[in-house]
Amino acid sequence: MNKSTQTVNIDEQKIWDVLKSSSLKDASRVRDVLAKSRRLKGLDMHDVASLSTISDPQLLAELFDTAKSVKEEIYGKRLVLFAPLYVSNLCGNECLYCAFRAKNKAVIRRALTQQEIANEVEILVKQGHKRVLLVAGESYPREGFDYILKSIDTVYATKIGSGEIRRVNVNVAPLSVDEFKQLKARHIGTYQIFQETYHHETYNKVHVAGKKKDYDWRITALDRAMEAKIDDVGIGVLFGLADWRFEILAMMQHIAHLEAKFGVGPHTISVPRLEPATGSDMSVHPPQPVSDIDFRKIVAILRLAVPYTGIIMSTRETPNMRRETFALGVSQISAGSRTNPGGYAEGQAEAELEQFSLGDHRSLDEVICDVASLGYIPSFCTACYRLGRTGADFMDLAKPGKIKEHCDPNAISTFMEYLIDYASPQTKKTGEKLIDTILSQINEKAARLTKAMLEKVRAGQRDVYC
C-alpha cells in the first residue's frame, strides 16, 4: 500500500479549548460572525464555535436567514439530485452502528453481478436519473478492487434511448494511490469518504475490527486520492456518534489540512445522522443524539463556514426535514433511494439487505414535484465535470459566487429534459410554471442563454450545457 506522506492532525485539545472559550453566549459576537460570513470568505474555528452556542430564537432566525442568503448567492436556486447505487453489502469491518458489519447475521449478503448492476442502472435511467453514487461495503467478491472498476464501466455503458448516467461518484473504502489512479482513469466525478467520527476514543469504540479500525489510514484517504489527481473529494461525519460541536470543528481542521496541502478543500460535505440499522450492536443508539434544531444549525453553520462547498442531504431524513434544510444550505439531495443491493429492481427496500433506515420513501418524481413547488430548480447537471471545472477551477468560480452563472442555466436545461422525457403530468405542469418564473427573474443575459438552451432541448437535443 502507498502510505500517505503526511498525516492529518486532529488536535482534540485545541478543539475543546476553543469550545470552552466560546461557551459564553454573546449576541454581539454572533452577529459579528454572521456579518463576516456574508463576505463569502468562510469562517475559522472560533467563529464556528460561537455560532454553535446559539439558542436564542432571534439569533437562530438570523443564522438561518444568513445561511439562506449565502447559499443563494453562490449556487442560486438549483438543487442537484442523484441516486445511491449499492452494488454490494459484503464487508470485512465490524462497525457497531452499521447493518453491513461483518458479524451481523441478520443481513443477507449480496454482491450484484455486472448484469444485475446494468439492470439497476436501467431502472434509474428510466426514472430520469443522470447521476449516481456507487456504494460498496469494504470487501469485494473474487475480483477484488477490479469489481469496483468493472461496475463503474457497466454504469457508464448502460444506456436506454437518449437516457444515460452521465456521472458516477464513488463511495468506497480507502485505497492506495495506485488504486485511486485507476479510479481516476474511469472518469469518476467525486470520490467520497466519511471519517464517521473525528473523535479518536469514539472511533476506536465503534470500529472494533477490520481495516476501518485504522483511523489514520481512513483519514488520509483523501490525501491519497488528491495525490492521484482526483481533485473533487467529499467528506462527512455520521452525526450522533460524538458531540456534534466537536465534529464540525474537527472537520474544519481536516478542511484546513486539505487546503494547505492541495490548495483546495472538499467539493462536498455530507451530513448524515445516525439511524437505526438491522443488527446494530450499540448499547445506546445514538450515543450522542442530535436534535432536529441542532441538525438545522449544523447545516446552516457549515454553509457559512465553507460557503463554496456543496452540502449533501440523504433520504435518511424525513421529507419535512429535507425541505427545511434546502433553505439552510443543502445543495444536493438523493431521491428515490434504496440502500440495499438490487433494491431498485426489487421495487422496495428490504430490511434484511439495507444499510440503514430511510426517512423519505418518495419516488424521484414526487421529490422533484415537491422541490419545484418550493421554488428550487431540480438539477441533473454534470457540466462542470465535462468541461473540467473541477478542483481549484471549480473553486475559482464558486468562492466569488460566479458558479451560479452556469448552475442556473444548466439546471433549467436538465430539468426540461426531465419534464419532457420522464415527468408525470402534475410534475410537468409544476416544472414548466417554475421555469417561466425563473426566466422572468434572472438577468437578461442569463435568460437569453437559458432560452437558447431550452430551444435545443425542446427540439430533441439532449445533454445541453454551458
N, C-alpha and C positions, 0 to 999 in steps of 0.2 A: 504494500500500500504506500501511496505517496503522502507522507505526513506533511501537514501544513508547516510553512516556515515561520509562522507566528501564531501565538496563542491569542485568545480573546479574553482579556482581563475583565471579569465582572467583579468590581470592587464592592462587596456587600457592605462593609463597614461604612464606606462613603455614602452608600445609598441610605442606610439607616440614619447616618448623621444629617444628611440633607432633609430627610423626612422629619426628623426631630426638630431641626432648626426652623422648619416651615409649619410646625404644628399649630402655632397661634393663628387663628382666623383673622385676617387683616383685609378688610374690604378694599381699602385704597391700593394695597399691594396687588390684589387680584385684578382690579381694574387697570392697573399699570401693565400687567402681563397681557390682559386682553387687548389693550391698545397696541402693545408690541406685536402681538400675533397678527394683527391686521396688516402689518408691513410684509407679510408672507416670507419672512426670513427664518421662521422656525423658532423654537424655544430651547432653553437649556434645562438642566435637571432641576435647578432651584425654581424656575418658572413652573415647570410641570408639577413639582411638589406643592407649590402654592395653590394651583388650580385643583389639586386632589383634595384640598381641605374644604372646598365649597359645600355648604349645606343650606345657606340662606336661599329661599325661593327666588328672590330678586336677582341675586348673583348667579344663581343657576340658570335663570332665564337669559341673563346677559351672556353667559358661557355658551348656551345653545344657539343664541342669535349670532354670536361671533363665528361659531363653527359653521353655521349655515352660510354666512356671508363669504367666508374663506373658501369653502368648498365650491360655491358657485363662481367665485372669482377665478378659480383655477380650472375647474372642469366643466363649468356651465351646468346645463340641466340634464346631462346624459347619465345613464346608469347601465353599465355593461352587464350582460347576462352570460352565464356559462353553465355547464353541467359537469358534475364529477363522473368519471368513468372508472369504476372499481374493476380491475382485471383479476385480482387475486386477494384472498384473505389468509393466505399462508403466511405465518410469521414465526420467527425464532426468538422473539423477545418476550419478556414477561413484564408487561406494563400493567399495573394493577387496575387501572381505570379503563382499559380497552378490551372490547369483546374479542379482538383478534389475538390476545395474548396466548402464548404457546400452550399453556397447560389448561386452557379453557375447553372443557369437553362439551359445553353447551352449544358451541358454534360448529356448524357443518362446514368443513374446509372445502374450498373450491378454487381452482385456477382455470380461467377461461382458455379455451383453445383459440387460435387465431380466427377460426371461422365464427366462434361464438362472439369474439370481440367485434368482428365485422357486423354480425347481427345486431349487437348493441348499438353500434355506430349508425347503422341504417335506421334504427328506430329514432335515435336522437336527431338525425338529419331530417327525417320525415316530420318531426315536431317543429323543426325550424332552427335548431341549434347550429352555431358556426364555431364555437369554442368549447373545448373540453379540458378538464383537469384529470390527467391519468393518475390513478392512485393504486398502489400495491403494498401489501404487507412486506416486512423485511425478510422474506425467504422466497426464493423463486423456484419454479419447477426444475426439471432436469437440465434445462438450458442455461441456468444461471442468469447473469445480467443480460445476456443476449435476448432473453424472453422480453424484457422491457423494450429493447431496441426494435425487435420484431413487432411488438404491439404498437409502437408509435408508427411504424411503417404501415401497418394494417389500417390504423385510423385515417392516415392521410390518403391511402389508396382507395378507401371506400367512398363511392360517390353514387348519388341517387338523382338522376336527371341533372339539373343545374345545382342541386344541393350537395354540400360537402362540409367537412370540418376544416376550417382554414388555419386554425392554430391549436396546437396541443401544448398545454402547460403540463408540468410534471411534478408530482409529489411522491418521491420515493426515498428510500433510506440513504444516508450519507455514502458518497462514492469517493474513489480515488481521483486524482487529477486526470489520469489517463481515461478513466470511465466517463468523467464529465466531458472530456473532449469528444468521446463517442456520442454522448448525448447532444452536444452542440452540433455535431455533424448531421444529426437527424432533424435539424431546423425546429427545435422546440421554441416555445415562447419564453415563459418564466419557469425557472426552477424554484420550487417552493419547499421549505422545510421548517417545521416548528421545533423550537427548543422545548416546548411544552411548559417547562418552568425554568427560570434562570436561578432559582434558589437552590444551592447545592445540596443542602440537607434534605429538602423535599424531593429533589430529583433522585437522590440515592434511595429514598424510601419507596418511591413509586415505580422505579425501574430496577427490578431485583435480579434480572438475568438477561443474557443476550447481548448483542453488540450495542444496543441502545443504552446499556448501563454506563458506557464510556461517555461521560459529559463532554470532555474536551474534543473527542472525535466528532461528536454531533455539532457542537457549537462552531467548530472550524470548517464545517462542510461548505458554507458559503464562501469562505476564503478559497477553497479548492475549486469551487465552481467558477469563481471570478478569475482565478488564475488560468482556468481552462477557456477563458473568454466568453463565458455565459454572463452577459452583463445585466440581464434582468433577473433579479432574485427576489424571493418573497420570504418573509419571516412571520412568526406568530407565537402566541402564548395560549395555552389552554387555561383560561381564567377559571379559578375555583380550586386550583391545587395549592397556591400560596397567596399571600397578601397581594391584591391587585395593584396597590400603590408601589410596592417593591418591584413588581413585574414590569410596570411601564417605565420605571427609572432604569432598571437593568436593560430593558430594550433600548433605551436611549443610549446607554453605554455601548451596546452592540452596534447600533447605527453609527455612532461616532467612530467606532473602530473601522467600519467599512468605508466611511467617508474619508478617514485619514489615510487608509491604506490604498484604496482604489479610486478615490475621488468621486464616488457616487454611493448613495445609500440604497436601501431596498426599494424595489419597484412597487411592492405591495406589502401590506400588513394585514394579517387575518386575526380576527378577534373571537374565536370560538369559546363558548362557555362549556364547562364540563357537564355532560348529560348522562343519564342512566344508560348502561350498556349491559347486554346479556352476559352473565357470568363475571361481572366486575368483582374484584376481590379487595374492596376497600372497606374498612370498618366504619368510616364516616364519609358520606358522599353527598356533596363535595366537601373536602376538608376545610376550605375557606370560601364559603358561599359569596357570590357576587349578586347583590340585589339588582332589580331592574333599574333603579335610579342610578346606582353606581355603574351599571353597564352602559347606560346612556352617557354618563360622564366620561367613561373610558374612551368611547368613540369620539366624543367632542374634543377631549384633550389631545388625543393622538392626531386628529385633524389639524389642530393648531400647532402641535409640536413638530410635526413633519408634514407640512401642508402639501408638498409635491407628491406624496406617496399615496397610491390607491389603497383604500380600506375595503376589505372583503367581508361580507356578511353571508353566512351559510344558512341552510334550511334547518339548522339546529333550533333557530329561534322561531317564535310564532309569527304569523302574518302581521299582527299589530306591532310587535317589537321591531320587525324589519321595516315597516312603514315609518315608525318614529325615527329610526336611525338614518333613513335616507337624507333627512334634513340636517343631520348632525355630522355628516362627513363620509358616510358609506358611499363608495363609487362603483363597487362591483358586487353582484349577488349571484348565487346559484339559484336554479329554478327547476322544478320538476325532478328533484334529485332522488337517487337511490344510492344507498351506501353499502350495497351488497353486490358481489359479482353476479352478473346475469340479471340484475334487478329490473332493468328496462324491458327485457324480453318477457319476464315473468309477470309484469304488469303491476306488481305491488311489492313493497318491502317485506322481506321475510326476517323475522326476529332472530331466527337461527343463523342468519348469514350477515346481518347488519353490524357495522362497526359501532354505531351509537343511535339513539332515538332521534327521530325528526320532530320538529315543531311545526313545519309548514309542509303540508301534503298536497298543495295545489299543483295543477298542471302548469306547464310553461305558458300556455295561452291565458290561463286565469291570472297568472302573475303579471304577464305583460299588460293585460287589460287594466289591472289594478294600478300598476306603475304609471301607465299613460293617463289614467283618470286623475292621478295625483299631480300631473303636470311634468313628469320626468320622461325623458326620451329613452325608451328601451333600445340599447345599442348592442350590435353584434360585431362591431368594428374590429378589424385586425390590421388596419392600415399602417400603424407605426412599425409593426414587425416587418411588413413587406417593404417599407421604404427606408428601413434602417434607423428609424427614430427610436433607438433603444439605449439603455445605459445612460451615459453622460449626454448624448444627443437629445434623448427624451427629457432629461432633467433641465437642459438648457432652455427648453420650451416650457416645461411645467413650472419651474421655480418662479419665473416672472408672470405666470398666468397666461401665457400665449398658446398653450396646447389646446385650449378650448376653441381656438380659431379653426382647428382641424376636427376636434371632437364633435362639435355640434353638427356640421355638415355630414360627416361620416356616419354619425349616429342616425341621423334622419334618413340617409341613403339606405343603410342596412335595415332600418326599421320599415321603410317602404317595401323592401324585398320581402320581409316577413309578412307584412299586411297583404301583399299580392299573392304570395305563394302558400301561406300556411294559416293565416288568421281566421278565426271564427267571424261570422257576420258582426256580432257585437263588438269584438275587439277591433275589427277593421273600421267600423264606424267611429269608435272612440279614438283610434290612432290617427285617422285622417283629420279629424277635428283638431287633435293636438298639433299635428304638423302644420296645419293652417295657422293656428295660434302662434306657434314658434316662429314661423316665417314672417309674421306681422310684427314680431318683437325684436328680431335680430337686425343688425345694421345692414344697409343696402348692399354692400359688397358681399357679405356672407350670404344674404338672401339670394343674390344673383347666382353665386356659385352653387348653392344648395338646389335652387330650382333647375339649373342646368343638369346637375347630377340626377335629380328626380326624373327629368325627362328621359334620360338614358335608361333608368330602371323601369319606368313605365313602358318603354319601347322594347323591353325584353333583355336588356343588358344586365349582367349581374357582377357583383364584386366591384362596384364603382366607388372609388375613394380618392381622397386628395392628401 
